[in-house]
């Protein structure tokens, strides 16, 4: 499929997707769950660091995408688009957590890999 749009039109479509995810994460989900929900221990994750719970939720969304793309029965209660937006939201939350925690986890991971 060839996309017949100009560069500025493509950028506008991409920007709209980020705007939609921002509205979802800091608007709808924030109202539903609260701003601190993802960064604080939950009833089943009281000993888990926030980055681990965020990464676990990201993994869940990736698994959901695989099931949706493969047509696994029972996976259709959420659309592929909704799942991708949720995954984008969790990626943004991880980036926010990384900034707020004062760490650069990507740099730390790269340094650890070089030591091996």
HELIX and SHEET records of a PDB file:
HELIX    1   1 UNK A    7  UNK A   23  1                                  17    
HELIX    2   2 UNK A   24  UNK A   29  3                                   6    
HELIX    3   3 UNK A   30  UNK A   33  1                                   4    
HELIX    4   4 UNK A   37  UNK A   39  5                                   3    
HELIX    5   5 UNK A   50  UNK A   70  1                                  21    
HELIX    6   6 UNK A   80  UNK A  100  1                                  21    
HELIX    7   7 UNK A  105  UNK A  115  1                                  11    
END                                                                             
